Amino acid sequence: MANQVVWFDIPVTNLDRAIKFYSAVLGVPVKKEEMPGMTIGLLPHEGNDVGGCLYVMEKIKPSDHGPLLYLNTQGRLDAAVAAVQPNGGKVLEPKHQIGPYGYKAVVLDSEGNRIALHST
């Protein structure tokens, strides 16, 4: 069965700050890309992998409520959590085990979005 999630948009208020945050936390560069009528921060993905972007839109604001997006930090969860505060984020729930599904930490990104960092 194919992934149920195919793409995600993460709203931000400052694209450059958010690109710096996600690049540091994920340990891979987030690419700034021009689109017709807007500029996005494209999160790394390949082929049929689920992809996503950071974007600024006046009517849509970052939030610490709503769906919780889990981002893969496979094998580097401790380093990812350590990069949160120095890059303008806040750790809400430190690294903890989630049964047989690995480990997660819940953080606020530099823009105020609540996200989960995950590793097996």
N, CA, C and O of each residue as an XYZ file, in Angstrom:
480
protein
N       0.842     -1.179      0.000
C       0.000      0.000      0.000
C       0.885      1.240      0.000
O       1.894      1.287      0.704
N       0.521      2.209     -0.763
C       1.276      3.458     -0.843
C       1.078      4.284      0.423
O       0.116      4.086      1.165
N       2.003      5.211      0.656
C       1.864      6.122      1.796
C       0.552      6.883      1.698
O       0.153      7.306      0.614
N      -0.107      7.054      2.814
C      -1.322      7.855      2.858
C      -0.991      9.341      2.808
O      -1.782     10.139      2.304
N       0.161      9.710      3.324
C       0.617     11.096      3.263
C       1.519     11.234      2.043
O       2.446     10.443      1.868
N       1.261     12.226      1.201
C       2.062     12.410     -0.004
C       2.843     13.726      0.015
O       3.854     13.850     -0.676
N       2.390     14.700      0.790
C       3.046     16.002      0.849
C       2.568     16.715      2.097
O       1.469     16.446      2.584
N       3.388     17.633      2.628
C       2.945     18.469      3.741
C       3.533     19.858      3.591
O       4.632     20.032      3.065
N       2.785     20.841      4.061
C       3.219     22.235      4.104
C       3.323     22.640      5.565
O       2.405     22.399      6.350
N       4.444     23.255      5.929
C       4.625     23.762      7.289
C       4.622     25.285      7.210
O       5.524     25.870      6.609
N       3.619     25.940      7.809
C       3.571     27.397      7.748
C       4.642     28.020      8.644
O       4.893     27.551      9.754
N       5.261     29.076      8.144
C       6.287     29.798      8.906
C       6.056     31.299      8.739
O       5.363     31.731      7.818
N       6.639     32.082      9.632
C       6.537     33.532      9.499
C       7.817     34.141      8.947
O       7.791     35.228      8.371
N       8.950     33.439      9.123
C      10.237     33.915      8.629
C      10.915     32.736      7.926
O      11.429     31.833      8.586
N      10.917     32.742      6.615
C      11.406     31.594      5.851
C      12.886     31.320      6.098
O      13.267     30.165      6.292
N      13.722     32.342      6.097
C      15.161     32.119      6.300
C      15.440     31.530      7.681
O      16.257     30.619      7.812
N      14.768     32.044      8.708
C      14.955     31.511     10.070
C      14.494     30.064     10.129
O      15.162     29.230     10.739
N      13.363     29.750      9.505
C      12.840     28.389      9.515
C      13.761     27.435      8.745
O      13.977     26.304      9.180
N      14.302     27.878      7.617
C      15.248     27.055      6.859
C      16.471     26.741      7.712
O      16.952     25.608      7.713
N      16.973     27.728      8.432
C      18.127     27.514      9.324
C      17.779     26.496     10.404
O      18.567     25.590     10.675
N      16.605     26.635     11.024
C      16.165     25.726     12.078
C      16.071     24.294     11.556
O      16.688     23.391     12.122
N      15.315     24.076     10.492
C      15.106     22.719      9.985
C      16.391     22.109      9.426
O      16.597     20.903      9.559
N      17.252     22.902      8.809
C      18.539     22.381      8.333
C      19.382     21.890      9.501
O      20.004     20.831      9.416
N      19.407     22.658     10.598
C      20.195     22.279     11.771
C      19.609     21.064     12.472
O      20.345     20.144     12.828
N      18.305     21.046     12.673
C      17.672     19.965     13.409
C      17.678     18.662     12.604
O      17.945     17.599     13.163
N      17.390     18.729     11.312
C      17.367     17.514     10.498
C      18.747     17.068     10.042
O      18.922     15.928      9.610
N      19.728     17.959     10.136
C      21.093     17.597      9.760
C      21.310     17.502      8.262
O      22.287     16.904      7.812
N      20.415     18.083      7.491
C      20.519     18.121      6.030
C      20.047     19.492      5.555
O      19.196     20.110      6.194
N      20.591     19.967      4.443
C      20.188     21.297      3.997
C      18.751     21.332      3.472
O      18.317     20.454      2.727
N      18.034     22.370      3.884
C      16.711     22.663      3.329
C      16.948     23.692      2.231
O      17.568     24.729      2.461
N      16.450     23.395      1.042
C      16.744     24.205     -0.137
C      15.703     25.313     -0.317
O      14.501     25.046     -0.333
N      16.163     26.535     -0.449
C      15.279     27.657     -0.753
C      14.988     27.627     -2.248
O      15.909     27.603     -3.064
N      13.708     27.629     -2.605
C      13.332     27.467     -3.998
C      12.236     28.472     -4.375
O      11.277     28.682     -3.632
N      12.407     29.074     -5.533
C      11.416     30.021     -6.054
C      10.318     29.254     -6.775
O      10.594     28.398     -7.616
N       9.078     29.567     -6.441
C       7.906     28.995     -7.102
C       7.124     30.164     -7.687
O       7.328     31.304     -7.269
N       6.245     29.914     -8.630
C       5.423     31.022     -9.147
C       4.635     31.684     -8.008
O       3.767     31.058     -7.399
N       4.942     32.927     -7.736
C       4.221     33.681     -6.728
C       4.672     33.482     -5.296
O       4.120     34.116     -4.398
N       5.654     32.625     -5.045
C       6.118     32.423     -3.670
C       7.486     31.753     -3.631
O       7.942     31.174     -4.617
N       8.121     31.844     -2.484
C       9.391     31.168     -2.226
C       9.141     30.163     -1.116
O       8.455     30.475     -0.143
N       9.693     28.951     -1.248
C       9.500     27.903     -0.245
C      10.856     27.392      0.232
O      11.881     27.624     -0.409
N      10.847     26.706      1.342
C      11.981     25.934      1.815
C      11.645     24.474      1.579
O      10.796     23.919      2.277
N      12.285     23.844      0.618
C      11.975     22.469      0.229
C      12.751     21.492      1.105
O      13.982     21.478      1.094
N      12.011     20.663      1.874
C      12.654     19.655      2.698
C      13.147     18.529      1.812
O      12.478     18.172      0.841
N      14.314     17.957      2.128
C      14.901     16.941      1.260
C      14.025     15.692      1.151
O      13.489     15.205      2.147
N      13.892     15.194     -0.058
C      13.214     13.933     -0.326
C      13.629     13.472     -1.721
O      14.104     14.263     -2.536
N      13.441     12.187     -1.977
C      13.820     11.630     -3.277
C      12.696     10.770     -3.826
O      11.924     10.174     -3.075
N      12.618     10.716     -5.123
C      11.678      9.815     -5.791
C      10.268      9.908     -5.251
O       9.660     10.978     -5.235
N       9.752      8.758     -4.804
C       8.390      8.696     -4.284
C       8.301      8.926     -2.787
O       7.242      8.713     -2.196
N       9.401      9.362     -2.154
C       9.358      9.666     -0.726
C       8.337     10.767     -0.473
O       8.073     11.588     -1.352
N       7.766     10.783      0.720
C       6.889     11.880      1.122
C       7.742     13.140      1.209
O       8.831     13.125      1.783
N       7.247     14.211      0.645
C       7.980     15.474      0.659
C       7.172     16.560      1.334
O       5.984     16.396      1.611
N       7.838     17.670      1.593
C       7.157     18.794      2.207
C       7.963     20.058      2.073
O       9.104     20.049      1.612
N       7.345     21.151      2.486
C       8.026     22.439      2.382
C       7.628     23.368      3.518
O       6.634     23.156      4.212
N       8.431     24.393      3.680
C       8.169     25.515      4.576
C       7.655     26.639      3.695
O       8.160     26.829      2.588
N       6.665     27.386      4.156
C       6.141     28.463      3.326
C       5.578     29.589      4.184
O       5.160     29.365      5.320
N       5.570     30.781      3.643
C       4.997     31.954      4.294
C       3.716     32.328      3.559
O       3.715     32.482      2.338
N       2.629     32.471      4.306
C       1.369     32.929      3.731
C       0.662     33.764      4.788
O       0.483     33.324      5.923
N       0.269     34.948      4.415
C      -0.304     35.894      5.362
C      -1.485     35.328      6.152
O      -1.603     35.587      7.349
N      -2.351     34.567      5.505
C      -3.566     34.075      6.157
C      -3.349     32.802      6.979
O      -4.210     32.437      7.779
N      -2.227     32.130      6.798
C      -1.971     30.869      7.499
C      -0.802     31.080      8.453
O       0.272     31.513      8.035
N      -1.005     30.779      9.722
C      -0.004     31.026     10.751
C       0.470     29.724     11.387
O      -0.282     28.751     11.450
N       1.722     29.702     11.861
C       2.214     28.545     12.606
C       1.343     28.294     13.843
O       0.698     29.211     14.350
N       1.330     27.044     14.322
C       0.491     26.703     15.463
C       1.103     25.577     16.277
O       1.801     24.710     15.751
N       0.825     25.611     17.574
C       1.244     24.506     18.425
C       0.060     23.582     18.729
O       0.132     22.756     19.640
N      -1.023     23.724     17.967
C      -2.215     22.884     18.079
C      -2.442     22.197     16.736
O      -1.897     22.620     15.716
N      -3.227     21.165     16.739
C      -3.549     20.504     15.483
C      -2.718     19.268     15.263
O      -2.117     18.754     16.207
N      -2.665     18.768     14.024
C      -1.948     17.527     13.731
C      -0.476     17.608     14.138
O       0.137     18.675     14.091
N       0.075     16.470     14.536
C       1.481     16.397     14.922
C       2.251     15.680     13.823
O       2.025     14.496     13.573
N       3.152     16.388     13.174
C       3.970     15.857     12.098
C       5.243     15.249     12.687
O       5.959     15.914     13.436
N       5.528     13.990     12.354
C       6.740     13.313     12.809
C       7.789     13.422     11.702
O       7.538     13.027     10.563
N       8.954     13.952     12.036
C      10.046     14.057     11.073
C      11.134     13.059     11.441
O      11.461     12.895     12.616
N      11.691     12.396     10.440
C      12.694     11.353     10.624
C      14.056     11.951     10.956
O      14.598     12.749     10.191
N      14.601     11.559     12.100
C      15.968     11.947     12.477
C      16.791     10.681     12.699
O      17.672     10.641     13.558
N      16.494      9.663     11.924
C      17.050      8.328     12.090
C      18.525      8.332     12.487
O      19.382      8.830     11.757
N      18.797      7.760     13.667
C      20.167      7.610     14.137
C      20.795      8.877     14.702
O      21.949      8.845     15.131
N      20.067      9.996     14.713
C      20.643     11.231     15.240
C      19.635     12.051     16.038
O      19.667     13.282     16.013
N      18.738     11.362     16.749
C      17.716     12.053     17.533
C      18.333     12.935     18.610
O      17.883     14.063     18.812
N      19.350     12.445     19.303
C      19.986     13.265     20.352
C      20.572     14.549     19.766
O      20.420     15.623     20.349
N      21.240     14.442     18.620
C      21.816     15.628     17.968
C      20.713     16.574     17.497
O      20.858     17.793     17.586
N      19.616     16.016     17.000
C      18.498     16.842     16.542
C      17.893     17.630     17.703
O      17.643     18.829     17.579
N      17.662     16.960     18.821
C      17.099     17.633     19.998
C      18.068     18.705     20.505
O      17.643     19.787     20.911
N      19.364     18.403     20.481
C      20.371     19.381     20.932
C      20.389     20.622     20.043
O      20.771     21.697     20.505
N      19.987     20.498     18.786
C      19.996     21.637     17.860
C      18.748     22.509     17.965
O      18.707     23.590     17.377
N      17.741     22.068     18.694
C      16.464     22.792     18.749
C      16.629     24.171     19.377
O      16.358     25.174     18.716
N      17.067     24.252     20.643
C      17.139     25.548     21.334
C      18.140     26.515     20.714
O      17.816     27.695     20.578
N      19.347     26.076     20.328
C      20.279     27.028     19.712
C      19.782     27.612     18.392
O      20.319     28.611     17.914
N      18.761     26.996     17.806
C      18.228     27.479     16.536
C      16.826     28.070     16.680
O      16.066     28.134     15.714
N      16.500     28.497     17.887
C      15.274     29.253     18.117
C      14.042     28.446     18.461
O      12.942     28.997     18.500
N      14.193     27.149     18.714
C      13.052     26.315     19.070
C      13.000     26.047     20.557
O      13.780     26.611     21.324
N      12.082     25.187     20.966
C      11.905     24.847     22.383
C      11.538     23.369     22.480
O      10.685     22.893     21.732
N      12.172     22.647     23.387
C      11.844     21.243     23.613
C      10.628     21.179     24.541
O      10.679     21.664     25.671
N       9.540     20.580     24.060
C       8.327     20.427     24.864
C       8.312     19.102     25.612
O       7.921     19.047     26.778
N       8.739     18.033     24.941
C       8.840     16.702     25.542
C      10.194     16.137     25.138
O      10.440     15.930     23.950
N      11.082     15.880     26.105
C      12.387     15.338     25.736
C      12.253     13.941     25.127
O      11.178     13.341     25.149
N      13.341     13.444     24.594
C      13.372     12.114     23.976
C      12.779     11.083     24.931
O      13.150     11.016     26.103
N      11.856     10.285     24.412
C      11.273      9.204     25.197
C      10.829      8.078     24.263
O      10.554      8.292     23.083
N      10.769      6.885     24.828
C      10.414      5.716     24.031
C       8.916      5.696     23.769
O       8.114      6.052     24.632
N       8.555      5.276     22.568
C       7.149      5.107     22.209
C       6.909      3.639     21.845
O       6.561      3.298     20.715
N       7.109      2.799     22.841
C       6.914      1.358     22.688
C       7.824      0.787     21.623
O       8.986      1.181     21.521
N       7.309     -0.141     20.824
C       8.132     -0.786     19.804
C       8.398      0.111     18.591
O       9.068     -0.312     17.649
N       7.878      1.352     18.607
C       7.990      2.238     17.451
C       9.183      3.177     17.531
O       9.338      4.054     16.681
N      10.030      3.002     18.544
C      11.232      3.814     18.630
C      11.134      4.909     19.669
O      10.582      4.718     20.752
N      11.683      6.062     19.318
C      11.783      7.188     20.243
C      11.313      8.459     19.558
O      11.407      8.602     18.339
N      10.806      9.374     20.367
C      10.433     10.675     19.827
C      10.709     11.750     20.858
O      10.829     11.482     22.054
N      10.805     12.971     20.364
C      10.827     14.177     21.184
C       9.864     15.134     20.505
O       9.784     15.166     19.277
N       9.136     15.913     21.287
C       8.208     16.889     20.733
C       8.781     18.273     20.992
O       9.157     18.602     22.116
N       8.842     19.076     19.941
C       9.465     20.395     20.037
C       8.600     21.448     19.352
O       7.731     21.129     18.541
N       8.857     22.706     19.695
C       8.333     23.833     18.924
C       9.441     24.259     17.991
O      10.585     24.409     18.421
N       9.128     24.458     16.717
C      10.151     24.944     15.801
C      10.373     26.445     16.017
O       9.758     27.043     16.899
N      11.224     27.031     15.236
C      11.560     28.450     15.392
C      10.373     29.359     15.119
O      10.409     30.544     15.451
N       9.315     28.814     14.514
C       8.145     29.613     14.131
C       6.944     29.402     15.046
O       5.951     30.122     14.940
N       7.025     28.413     15.949
C       5.916     28.135     16.858
C       5.082     26.923     16.495
O       4.035     26.694     17.100
N       5.531     26.125     15.497
C       4.844     24.886     15.141
C       5.298     23.761     16.056
O       6.489     23.636     16.342
N       4.362     22.943     16.516
C       4.683     21.757     17.311
C       4.943     20.620     16.333
O       4.095     20.300     15.500
N       6.135     20.004     16.439
C       6.509     18.868     15.593
C       7.134     17.786     16.469
O       7.583     18.053     17.584
N       7.155     16.573     15.950
C       7.823     15.462     16.642
C       9.063     15.077     15.847
O       9.039     15.038     14.616
N      10.129     14.798     16.552
C      11.360     14.275     15.958
C      11.398     12.794     16.312
O      11.237     12.443     17.480
N      11.608     11.916     15.331
C      11.465     10.476     15.535
C      12.711      9.715     15.087
O      13.380     10.108     14.131
N      13.011      8.628     15.784
C      14.066      7.701     15.394
C      13.731      6.334     15.984
O      13.155      6.248     17.069
N      14.095      5.255     15.266
C      13.881      3.922     15.799
C      15.008      3.556     16.730
O      15.016      2.459     17.290
